[in-house]
Amino acid sequence: MSLPNLAPIPELYVSYESAQKLKHEAGTLASWDLTPRQVCDLELLMNGGFNPLKGFLTEADYTGVVEEMRLADGTLWPMPITLDVSEAFAGQVEPGQDIALRDQEGVILAILSVTDKYTPNKAREAEMVFGADDLAHPAVNYLHHQAGPVYLGGPVVGIQQPVHYDFKARRDTPNELRAFFRKMGWRRIVAFQTRNPLHRAHQELTFRAAREAQANLLIHPVVGMTKPGDIDHFTRVRCYEAVLDQYPATTTTMSLLNLAMRMAGPREAVWHGIIRRNHGCTHMIVGRDHAGPGKNSAGQDFYDPYAAQEMFGKYQSEIGVEMVDFKQMVFVQERAQYEPRDEVEAGATILDISGTELRRRLAEGLEIPEWFSFPDVVTELRRTRPPRANQGFTVFFTGFSGSGKSTIANALMVKLMEMGGRPVTLLDGDVVRKHLSSELGFSKEHRDINIKRIGYVASEITKNGGIAICAPIAPYTATRRAVREMIEQYGAFVEVHVATSIEECEKRDRKGLYKLAREGKIKEFTGISDPYEVPESPELRVETENVDVDNCAHQVILKLESMGLIGRS
């Protein structure tokens, strides 16, 4: 009998011989170096994971997807898959041209035949795809602050897949998975999408889902790009491997999906369903608040917790995958087992640990009970996330020139060195300009580059368990946020706004800079001829007028103590 979910699906790769020829010819083409997100998208375009797409969206397809969740020909497709480029690059390219798409190392992966070049309305894209043009949403922030302003569309010819050096045996293309299912004789396959480590509740949930659907289980975690601040995929995959032993090997397999998530809630669920269909699955578990990014600017959840299930249900027949809706699993103390929350009778004792609570326990080195997670998983998590008092972190001072940032930063450095235990590095604005950024001026673009360099160095110090203290002016919110995201992958980011007024700074004017700025001799001077965007919610705000430096530095120490970053001596 023919099973469409197990038959091979089309890929966009050419034969080995053609690929060699194209590689040679591509030497003369304009080249675009793909961003990490674009590499993820391209891989799934080429291997059929994004079937029926044949390339990056044309303007007509893009408009249809944003407005109606449909390609121009009416096919259901909820997520814009676009090649965003800089204005400078777009200026060199016209429809009708071919361009080489290369990875960060310059290796050619594909050729794009450009049919469309267009400038999107990003506010509209954010509103329609993510539900709000709100920078608290990581994908909206990406759209406005990282993605290029011009989109190129057109079909892609695949030359070779991106190289992955990690977990090679666990990575499968859609056709490799389909071939595996055929070989194993699996007919019904339920996919479990996850970007978090698996704990006992997930195991119980997946067991139940597989039983309910009478299907085999594919644990299909995302290892491309998830949400800033998520646990890195190396740790997560080691956690998954630790849990796999708890599953029957004959009915369960795990494969890694190199997907760049958008955290788009309901639309993302539909998208995940189509991707799972392409990988040969017949069913998919859709969880509560599936692919939700957390809170919006007003502190509310971006999406209703069951909106994703509703939207998936509405399009289920077109997606071609049946939904197994996730019941929230809770541990019932009296019976020492997991049960769906809606089936637990009143009066029973429910035990549950939220993601936030789990992170707190890891951060503080507290016990994580065995009913909640597997000892092997907890061991892996503790290796990557030691208690906060043993992790690196960054203290990032921001404020006007002359506000006292450097002076407080110096005092803080001395106090932390007195405590001992971790190396402390001060990245002062002037010192960094001398050693890292001597070629930069003071335009907005150059200041952003300077701050990002400081952020990069601080992230490396944090990653390696040290303390970085930064004291640049850092006037722009978007740049401070980019630095925060860089550092929070590895440890805490403590933003300290030194809230000295511009009048007071001008009075102090030790270096005579304000005077020169008033005379027009220094262009683009923060607070005089260039804006300073005041941090809305820094971890700490310190007032320096009529307060001595020692007291200001001590306020920072108290804040670090309250966050668990330094122990009480």
C-alpha positions as CSV (number, residue, x, y, z in Angstrom):
1,M,0.0,0.0,0.0
2,S,1.3,3.5,-0.8
3,L,2.0,5.7,2.2
4,P,2.5,9.3,1.1
5,N,4.2,10.2,4.4
6,L,7.0,7.7,3.7
7,A,7.6,8.3,-0.1
8,P,10.6,10.5,-0.9
9,I,9.9,14.2,-1.2
10,P,11.6,16.7,-3.6
11,E,14.8,18.3,-2.6
12,L,16.5,21.3,-4.2
13,Y,20.0,19.8,-4.5
14,V,21.6,19.2,-7.9
15,S,23.8,16.2,-8.7
16,Y,27.4,16.0,-7.5
17,E,28.7,16.7,-11.0
18,S,26.4,19.7,-11.5
19,A,27.4,21.0,-8.1
20,Q,31.1,20.9,-8.9
21,K,30.4,22.8,-12.2
22,L,28.2,25.4,-10.4
23,K,30.9,25.9,-7.7
24,H,33.4,26.7,-10.4
25,E,31.0,29.1,-12.2
26,A,30.0,30.8,-8.9
27,G,33.4,32.4,-8.7
28,T,32.2,35.2,-10.9
29,L,28.9,35.8,-9.1
30,A,28.0,38.4,-6.4
31,S,28.2,36.6,-3.0
32,W,26.0,37.0,0.1
33,D,27.4,35.6,3.4
34,L,24.4,34.1,5.1
35,T,23.5,35.0,8.7
36,P,23.1,32.0,11.2
37,R,19.3,32.3,10.8
38,Q,19.5,32.3,7.0
39,V,21.7,29.2,7.0
40,C,19.0,27.3,9.0
41,D,16.3,28.5,6.6
42,L,18.4,27.5,3.5
43,E,19.2,24.1,4.9
44,L,15.4,23.3,5.3
45,L,14.6,24.8,1.9
46,M,17.2,22.6,0.2
47,N,16.5,19.3,2.0
48,G,12.7,19.5,1.6
49,G,11.9,20.5,5.2
50,F,10.1,23.6,3.9
51,N,8.4,21.8,1.0
52,P,6.6,23.1,-1.2
53,L,8.8,26.2,-1.1
54,K,11.4,26.2,-3.9
55,G,13.4,29.2,-2.6
56,F,13.1,32.5,-0.7
57,L,9.7,34.1,-1.0
58,T,8.9,36.4,-3.9
59,E,7.0,39.6,-3.1
60,A,3.6,38.1,-4.1
61,D,4.2,35.0,-1.9
62,Y,5.5,37.1,1.0
63,T,2.4,39.4,0.9
64,G,0.1,36.3,0.8
65,V,1.9,34.7,3.7
66,V,1.9,37.9,5.9
67,E,-1.7,38.8,5.1
68,E,-3.5,35.4,4.6
69,M,-1.0,32.7,5.7
70,R,-1.0,31.5,2.1
71,L,1.4,31.5,-0.9
72,A,0.2,33.3,-4.0
73,D,-1.1,30.0,-5.4
74,G,-3.3,29.5,-2.3
75,T,-1.1,26.9,-0.5
76,L,-1.1,27.1,3.3
77,W,2.2,28.6,4.6
78,P,2.3,30.7,7.7
79,M,5.9,32.0,8.0
80,P,7.8,34.4,5.8
81,I,11.0,32.7,4.7
82,T,12.9,35.7,3.3
83,L,16.4,36.5,2.3
84,D,17.0,39.9,4.0
85,V,20.1,41.8,2.8
86,S,21.7,45.2,3.4
87,E,20.9,48.2,1.2
88,A,24.5,48.2,0.0
89,F,24.3,44.6,-1.3
90,A,20.8,45.1,-2.7
91,G,22.1,48.0,-4.7
92,Q,24.4,45.6,-6.6
93,V,21.7,43.1,-7.5
94,E,18.9,43.2,-10.0
95,P,16.1,40.6,-10.7
96,G,17.4,38.3,-13.4
97,Q,20.8,37.9,-11.7
98,D,22.1,34.9,-9.9
99,I,23.9,35.3,-6.6
100,A,26.1,32.8,-4.6
101,L,24.9,32.1,-1.0
102,R,27.8,31.3,1.2
103,D,28.2,30.3,4.9
104,Q,30.2,32.3,7.4
105,E,33.4,30.6,6.2
106,G,32.8,31.5,2.6
107,V,31.8,28.0,1.5
108,I,29.2,28.1,-1.2
109,L,25.9,26.3,-0.3
110,A,23.5,27.4,-3.0
111,I,22.7,29.7,-5.9
112,L,19.7,32.0,-5.7
113,S,18.2,33.2,-9.0
114,V,16.8,36.6,-8.0
115,T,13.3,37.2,-9.4
116,D,12.2,39.8,-6.8
117,K,13.8,42.6,-4.9
118,Y,11.5,44.5,-2.5
119,T,11.4,46.5,0.7
120,P,8.9,45.0,3.2
121,N,6.7,46.9,5.6
122,K,8.3,45.4,8.7
123,A,5.7,46.9,11.1
124,R,2.9,45.2,9.2
125,E,4.9,41.9,9.1
126,A,5.4,42.1,12.9
127,E,1.7,42.8,13.5
128,M,0.4,40.0,11.3
129,V,2.9,37.3,11.9
130,F,3.7,37.8,15.6
131,G,0.5,39.5,16.6
132,A,2.1,42.8,17.7
133,D,4.8,45.2,16.6
134,D,6.4,44.9,20.1
135,L,10.1,44.8,20.6
136,A,9.7,42.6,23.7
137,H,9.1,39.8,21.1
138,P,12.6,38.4,20.2
139,A,11.6,37.9,16.5
140,V,10.2,41.4,16.2
141,N,13.4,42.8,17.8
142,Y,15.3,40.7,15.2
143,L,13.2,42.0,12.4
144,H,13.8,45.6,13.2
145,H,17.3,45.6,14.6
146,Q,19.1,42.7,12.9
147,A,17.4,41.8,9.7
148,G,18.4,43.7,6.6
149,P,16.0,46.3,5.1
150,V,15.6,44.7,1.6
151,Y,14.3,41.2,0.8
152,L,15.5,39.1,-2.2
153,G,13.2,36.4,-3.6
154,G,13.6,33.6,-6.1
155,P,14.3,29.9,-6.5
156,V,17.3,28.2,-5.0
157,V,19.6,25.6,-6.4
158,G,21.3,23.6,-3.7
159,I,25.0,22.8,-4.0
160,Q,25.8,21.3,-0.6
161,Q,24.3,21.2,2.8
162,P,25.7,23.3,5.7
163,V,28.4,21.4,7.6
164,H,27.6,20.4,11.2
165,Y,30.5,19.1,13.2
166,D,28.3,18.1,16.2
167,F,25.9,15.1,16.8
168,K,26.3,14.0,13.2
169,A,24.6,10.7,13.8
170,R,21.5,12.5,15.2
171,R,20.9,14.8,12.2
172,D,18.5,13.5,9.5
173,T,17.1,15.1,6.4
174,P,13.3,14.6,5.8
175,N,14.1,11.9,3.3
176,E,16.6,10.1,5.6
177,L,13.9,10.0,8.3
178,R,11.3,8.8,5.8
179,A,13.7,6.0,4.8
180,F,14.3,5.1,8.4
181,F,10.5,4.9,9.1
182,R,10.1,2.7,6.0
183,K,12.9,0.4,7.1
184,M,11.5,0.1,10.6
185,G,8.0,-0.6,9.3
186,W,6.6,2.5,11.1
187,R,3.3,3.7,9.7
188,R,2.1,6.2,12.3
189,I,4.6,8.6,13.8
190,V,3.9,11.3,16.4
191,A,6.4,14.1,16.6
192,F,7.4,15.9,19.8
193,Q,8.7,19.4,19.2
194,T,10.9,20.8,22.0
195,R,13.5,23.5,22.7
196,N,13.9,22.7,26.4
197,P,15.5,19.8,28.3
198,L,13.1,16.8,28.9
199,H,11.9,16.1,32.4
200,R,9.7,13.4,33.8
201,A,6.4,15.2,32.9
202,H,7.5,15.4,29.2
203,Q,8.3,11.7,29.2
204,E,4.9,10.9,30.6
205,L,3.3,13.2,28.1
206,T,5.1,11.7,25.1
207,F,4.3,8.1,26.3
208,R,0.6,9.0,26.6
209,A,0.6,10.8,23.2
210,A,2.1,7.8,21.5
211,R,-0.4,5.5,23.1
212,E,-3.3,7.8,22.3
213,A,-2.3,8.1,18.6
214,Q,-1.2,4.4,18.5
215,A,2.0,5.7,17.0
216,N,5.7,5.5,17.2
217,L,7.5,8.5,18.7
218,L,9.9,10.9,17.1
219,I,11.6,13.2,19.6
220,H,12.4,16.1,17.3
221,P,14.2,18.9,19.2
222,V,15.2,22.2,17.6
223,V,18.9,22.8,17.5
224,G,19.0,25.8,15.1
225,M,18.1,29.0,16.8
226,T,15.6,29.2,19.7
227,K,15.0,32.1,22.1
228,P,17.8,34.3,23.5
229,G,18.6,33.0,26.9
230,D,17.5,29.4,26.2
231,I,19.9,26.6,27.3
232,D,22.4,25.9,24.5
233,H,21.7,22.9,22.2
234,F,24.9,21.0,23.2
235,T,23.7,20.7,26.8
236,R,20.1,20.0,25.7
237,V,21.1,17.2,23.3
238,R,23.2,15.6,26.1
239,C,20.1,15.8,28.3
240,Y,18.0,14.2,25.6
241,E,20.5,11.4,25.2
242,A,20.4,10.8,28.9
243,V,16.6,10.4,28.8
244,L,16.4,8.3,25.6
245,D,17.4,5.2,27.7
246,Q,14.0,5.6,29.5
247,Y,12.1,5.0,26.2
248,P,11.6,1.7,24.4
249,A,14.2,1.7,21.6
250,T,12.0,-0.2,19.1
251,T,9.2,2.4,19.1
252,T,11.1,5.7,19.7
253,T,13.8,7.6,17.9
254,M,15.3,11.1,18.2
255,S,16.5,13.4,15.4
256,L,17.7,17.0,15.6
257,L,16.0,19.7,13.6
258,N,18.2,22.6,12.4
259,L,15.3,25.1,12.5
260,A,15.5,28.8,13.4
261,M,12.4,29.3,15.5
262,R,10.5,32.6,15.4
263,M,8.5,32.0,18.6
264,A,5.4,33.0,16.7
265,G,2.9,31.0,18.8
266,P,-0.2,29.9,16.7
267,R,1.4,30.5,13.3
268,E,4.6,28.7,14.5
269,A,2.5,25.7,15.5
270,V,1.0,25.4,12.0
271,W,4.5,25.9,10.5
272,H,5.9,23.1,12.8
273,G,3.1,20.9,11.6
274,I,4.0,21.3,7.9
275,I,7.7,20.8,8.7
276,R,6.8,17.5,10.6
277,R,4.7,16.3,7.7
278,N,7.7,16.8,5.4
279,H,9.7,14.7,7.8
280,G,7.3,11.8,7.4
281,C,5.2,12.3,10.6
282,T,1.5,11.7,10.8
283,H,0.8,13.3,14.2
284,M,2.3,16.1,16.3
285,I,2.0,17.0,19.9
286,V,0.9,20.7,20.3
287,G,1.5,22.0,23.8
288,R,0.1,24.7,25.9
289,D,1.5,28.0,24.8
290,H,3.3,26.3,21.9
291,A,6.4,28.3,20.8
292,G,5.3,31.3,23.0
293,P,8.0,33.9,23.6
294,G,6.9,34.9,27.1
295,K,5.7,38.3,28.2
296,N,5.0,41.4,26.0
297,S,5.9,45.0,26.9
298,A,2.9,45.2,29.1
299,G,3.8,42.1,31.1
300,Q,1.1,40.0,29.5
301,D,1.6,36.7,27.6
302,F,1.9,37.3,23.9
303,Y,-0.5,34.5,23.0
304,D,-3.5,32.8,24.7
305,P,-2.2,29.5,26.1
306,Y,-4.5,27.5,23.8
307,A,-4.4,29.7,20.7
308,A,-1.8,27.5,19.0
309,Q,-4.0,24.4,19.5
310,E,-7.0,26.2,18.1
311,M,-5.2,27.4,15.0
312,F,-3.7,24.0,14.4
313,G,-7.1,22.4,14.7
314,K,-8.6,24.8,12.2
315,Y,-6.0,23.9,9.5
316,Q,-5.3,20.3,10.5
317,S,-6.6,18.7,7.3
318,E,-4.5,21.1,5.1
319,I,-1.4,20.6,7.3
320,G,-1.8,16.9,6.8
321,V,-0.8,16.0,10.3
322,E,-3.1,15.2,13.2
323,M,-2.8,17.2,16.4
324,V,-2.4,15.4,19.7
325,D,-3.2,18.2,22.1
326,F,-0.9,18.3,25.2
327,K,-2.6,18.1,28.6
328,Q,-0.5,19.7,31.2
329,M,1.0,16.8,33.2
330,V,1.4,17.2,37.0
331,F,2.7,15.0,39.7
332,V,0.1,13.7,42.1
333,Q,1.7,13.1,45.5
334,E,-0.8,10.6,46.8
335,R,-0.3,8.3,43.8
336,A,3.3,9.2,43.2
337,Q,2.6,9.5,39.4
338,Y,2.0,12.0,36.6
339,E,-1.5,12.6,35.5
340,P,-3.2,15.2,33.2
341,R,-4.1,18.2,35.3
342,D,-7.7,18.2,34.2
343,E,-8.2,14.6,35.4
344,V,-6.9,15.1,38.9
345,E,-9.8,15.1,41.5
346,A,-10.2,18.1,43.9
347,G,-8.3,17.7,47.1
348,A,-5.3,15.8,45.6
349,T,-1.9,17.2,46.3
350,I,-0.3,18.5,43.0
351,L,3.4,19.0,42.8
352,D,4.8,21.1,40.0
353,I,8.0,23.0,39.3
354,S,7.8,25.8,36.7
355,G,10.6,26.7,34.3
356,T,11.3,29.8,36.3
357,E,11.5,27.8,39.6
358,L,13.8,25.2,37.9
359,R,16.2,28.0,36.8
360,R,16.1,29.5,40.3
361,R,17.0,26.1,41.9
362,L,19.8,25.6,39.4
363,A,21.1,29.2,40.0
364,E,21.1,28.8,43.7
365,G,22.4,25.2,43.8
366,L,19.2,23.9,45.4
367,E,17.8,20.4,45.3
368,I,15.8,19.3,42.2
369,P,13.6,16.4,43.3
370,E,13.7,13.1,41.5
371,W,10.0,13.1,40.9
372,F,10.6,16.2,38.7
373,S,13.6,15.2,36.6
374,F,16.0,12.4,35.9
375,P,19.3,12.5,37.9
376,D,21.3,12.3,34.7
377,V,19.5,15.3,33.3
378,V,20.0,17.3,36.4
379,T,23.7,16.4,36.4
380,E,24.1,17.7,32.8
381,L,22.2,20.9,33.6
382,R,24.4,21.5,36.7
383,R,27.5,21.1,34.6
384,T,26.5,23.9,32.2
385,R,24.6,26.0,34.8
386,P,26.6,26.0,38.0
387,P,25.1,28.0,40.9
388,R,25.1,31.8,40.2
389,A,27.8,32.5,42.7
390,N,30.2,30.4,40.6
391,Q,29.2,31.9,37.2
392,G,30.7,34.7,35.3
393,F,28.7,37.9,35.0
394,T,28.8,41.4,33.5
395,V,28.1,44.7,35.2
396,F,27.3,47.3,32.5
397,F,27.3,51.0,33.6
398,T,25.5,53.5,31.3
399,G,25.1,57.2,31.6
400,F,26.2,60.6,30.4
401,S,29.8,61.6,29.9
402,G,31.0,62.8,33.3
403,S,28.2,61.0,35.2
404,G,30.7,59.1,37.4
405,K,30.5,55.7,35.6
406,S,34.2,55.1,35.4
407,T,34.8,56.2,39.0
408,I,32.1,53.9,40.4
409,A,33.3,51.1,38.1
410,N,36.8,51.4,39.4
411,A,35.6,51.3,43.0
412,L,33.5,48.3,42.2
413,M,36.4,46.5,40.6
414,V,38.5,47.0,43.8
415,K,35.8,45.8,46.1
416,L,35.3,42.6,43.9
417,M,39.0,42.0,43.8
418,E,39.1,42.3,47.6
419,M,36.5,39.5,47.8
420,G,38.5,37.3,45.5
421,G,37.4,34.1,43.8
422,R,37.0,35.3,40.2
423,P,39.1,37.4,37.8
424,V,37.7,40.9,37.4
425,T,38.2,42.9,34.2
426,L,37.3,46.6,33.7
427,L,36.4,47.6,30.2
428,D,36.3,51.3,30.5
429,G,35.2,53.3,27.4
430,D,38.4,55.3,27.0
431,V,40.7,52.3,27.5
432,V,38.7,50.2,25.0
433,R,38.8,53.0,22.4
434,K,42.6,53.0,22.7
435,H,43.1,49.2,22.4
436,L,40.1,47.9,20.5
437,S,38.5,50.8,18.6
438,S,41.3,53.3,17.9
439,E,40.1,53.6,14.3
440,L,36.5,54.5,15.2
441,G,35.0,58.0,15.3
442,F,31.9,59.1,17.2
443,S,29.1,58.7,14.6
444,K,26.1,56.6,15.7
445,E,27.3,53.7,13.6
446,H,30.9,53.8,15.1
447,R,29.6,54.1,18.6
448,D,27.4,51.0,18.1
449,I,30.4,49.1,16.8
450,N,32.4,50.1,19.8
451,I,29.7,49.1,22.3
452,K,29.2,45.7,20.5
453,R,33.0,45.1,20.7
454,I,32.8,45.8,24.5
455,G,29.8,43.4,24.7
456,Y,31.7,40.7,22.8
457,V,34.7,40.9,25.1
458,A,32.5,41.0,28.1
459,S,30.5,37.9,26.9
460,E,33.8,36.0,26.5
461,I,34.9,37.0,30.0
462,T,31.5,36.0,31.4
463,K,31.5,32.7,29.5
464,N,34.8,31.8,31.1
465,G,33.6,32.5,34.6
466,G,35.1,35.9,35.1
467,I,33.5,39.3,36.0
468,A,33.4,42.0,33.3
469,I,32.7,45.6,34.4
470,C,31.9,47.9,31.4
471,A,31.5,51.7,31.6
472,P,30.7,53.1,28.2
473,I,28.1,55.9,27.6
474,A,26.0,53.4,25.6
475,P,23.2,55.9,24.7
476,Y,21.1,53.6,22.5
477,T,18.5,51.1,23.8
478,A,18.8,48.7,20.9
479,T,22.6,48.4,21.2
480,R,22.3,47.8,25.0
481,R,19.8,45.1,24.3
482,A,22.0,43.4,21.7
483,V,24.9,43.4,24.3
484,R,22.5,42.0,26.9
485,E,21.5,39.1,24.6
486,M,25.2,38.4,23.8
487,I,26.0,38.1,27.5
488,E,22.9,36.4,28.9
489,Q,23.8,33.3,26.9
490,Y,26.6,32.7,29.4
491,G,25.7,34.5,32.6
492,A,23.9,37.5,34.3
493,F,23.9,40.9,32.8
494,V,23.5,43.7,35.4
495,E,22.6,47.0,33.8
496,V,23.4,50.0,36.1
497,H,22.1,53.4,35.0
498,V,24.2,56.1,36.5
499,A,21.4,58.7,36.6
500,T,23.4,61.9,37.0
501,S,21.6,64.8,35.3
502,I,23.1,66.5,32.3
503,E,23.3,69.8,34.2
504,E,25.4,68.1,36.9
505,C,27.6,66.4,34.3
506,E,28.2,69.7,32.6
507,K,29.2,71.3,35.9
508,R,31.7,68.6,36.6
509,D,33.1,68.6,33.0
510,R,36.6,67.4,34.0
511,K,37.7,66.9,30.4
512,G,36.2,70.1,29.0
513,L,34.1,68.1,26.5
514,Y,30.8,69.7,27.2
515,K,32.3,73.2,26.6
516,L,33.6,72.0,23.2
517,A,30.3,70.4,22.4
518,R,28.4,73.6,23.2
519,E,30.8,75.5,20.9
520,G,30.0,73.0,18.1
521,K,33.6,71.7,18.1
522,I,32.5,68.2,19.0
523,K,29.8,66.9,16.8
524,E,27.2,64.2,17.9
525,F,27.9,64.6,21.6
526,T,25.5,62.7,23.8
527,G,23.1,64.9,25.8
528,I,23.9,68.0,23.7
529,S,23.6,67.3,20.0
530,D,22.8,63.5,20.2
531,P,20.1,61.7,22.2
532,Y,20.6,59.5,25.3
533,E,17.8,56.9,25.5
534,V,17.3,56.4,29.3
535,P,17.1,52.7,30.3
536,E,13.5,51.8,31.2
537,S,14.2,49.0,33.6
538,P,17.8,48.6,34.5
539,E,18.7,46.2,37.3
540,L,19.8,49.2,39.3
541,R,19.7,53.0,39.0
542,V,22.2,55.0,41.1
543,E,22.0,58.7,41.8
544,T,25.5,60.3,42.3
545,E,24.6,63.9,43.2
546,N,25.5,64.4,46.9
547,V,26.3,60.7,47.3
548,D,29.9,59.5,47.6
549,V,31.5,57.0,45.2
550,D,32.0,54.4,47.9
551,N,28.3,54.4,48.6
552,C,27.4,54.1,44.9
553,A,29.7,51.1,44.5
554,H,28.3,49.6,47.6
555,Q,24.8,49.8,46.2
556,V,26.0,47.7,43.2
557,I,27.6,45.1,45.6
558,L,24.2,44.8,47.5
559,K,22.4,44.3,44.2
560,L,24.9,41.6,43.1
561,E,24.4,39.9,46.5
562,S,20.6,40.0,46.2
563,M,20.9,38.4,42.7
564,G,23.0,35.6,44.1
565,L,26.0,36.5,42.0
566,I,28.3,37.0,45.0
567,G,28.2,35.2,48.3
568,R,27.7,37.1,51.5
569,S,31.2,37.3,53.1
